[in-house]
Amino acid sequence: MNNIEGKVFFYFALSYRWETSERNVIRDARVAREQGAKVIVYCYRDSVVDSWCKNHHIITMHPQGKITNRIKLLKTIKNLVSTFKKENVALIHCYDVDHLWPLAFFLRTDRVISLVFSLSHELKNFYRNIWFRPLVARIDHIFFISWEMVDNISGHLGVPMRKMDYIGTGGNSVEKSDKKPFTKERNAFYIGTNVSGTERDIKFIDVILSGFKILVESNLLDKKLYLVLASEKRWSHFIVANELRRKLTDMGLESNFIFVDSFEIFEVQLKVDLWVGQDRTEDIEDYCIEALLNRRPVLFPRTASSAEVIRQFGKIGETYKADDSREWRHKVIKVLENLDDYQKGFTKNLSKIKEFFGPDIYRERLGKSYQSLVGRRERFLRKNT
């Protein structure tokens, strides 16, 4: 029985970034809508999340301007309480711990709404003192993207395992596409990475550029190297596009770069030899997992979660220290010189990777959790009315 049909799900997604958490907002909202829920996403006007919601015909609501401090956040959420009642919201899904606490505070006496939190990175602060206990107790469920996060969540929040669920990162798994985001040369290696289009400076790619420049100049791989920068946003809309092009020219790398936009990231991944993750806020990036699902070895920034992926699934990629261009360079050489060995790793472990991270598994786990949460609230209300 589908108890989600007709229920209102509210996604709290105030962010101008476009990383795993923001993409999960879109994934999660679509899962709920597929199961019959009415979906509302609360996001900044003209943010990337807002644009994607419009593309997928998802209803949005917006705050008045950017929320720049905690006082304004508290006032915003306090004013939203009447909206929750007016829209008859059944579930609120939050993705930022700074938004979680005011939501939990203003919902502390509400018996109707389920409060759900998705976490894509380990918590740094502890929330186990007397002030946070009633707020933590108000959280109905926490979704996490890696089993390595369980101890962190339990230790920092004091949440029991029955209130946690692993759902992975989702992502596309196609392995084949006829689309050609760029033209390939036969005697060349292609290294891919993604850019969100929301970056304010080019420091985000400094480590990769430093390592890549030495690789190109040393000619250690006896093939021409290309770094493919992939984005779903047009490069003409990038804040740092001109600055990045100038830097590439100054470094003498302009002929070794390929800028790709207006394609799905997985379509680019299918054309490269190696996918490189960057040091972002999440413990493991969804696009890195997507590359694995599409049989492309991945060079992950080293975290507990990414190290566990390599340990669990074997020779399907490597990790590097996020600020170490020397190690990045050595790991790139290691993978590109042994691509056949990494493809054998996929032949051996791809079915396990799909069972653990595949999009169908993600939808199934999230959908079942949503149904369980709504059903639990309904039983609670029947019992106490």
Helices and strands as residue ranges (DSSP letters): E 8-12, H 20-34, E 38-42, H 48-55, E 59-61, H 70-86, E 89-94, H 97-106, E 114-119, H 133-138, E 141-144, G 147-149, H 150-157, G 161-163, E 164-166, E 188-194, G 203-205, H 206-218, E 224-230, G 235-237, H 241-250, G 254-256, E 257-260, H 265-269, E 274-276, H 286-293, E 298-301, H 304-313, E 317-320, H 325-336, H 339-357, H 359-383
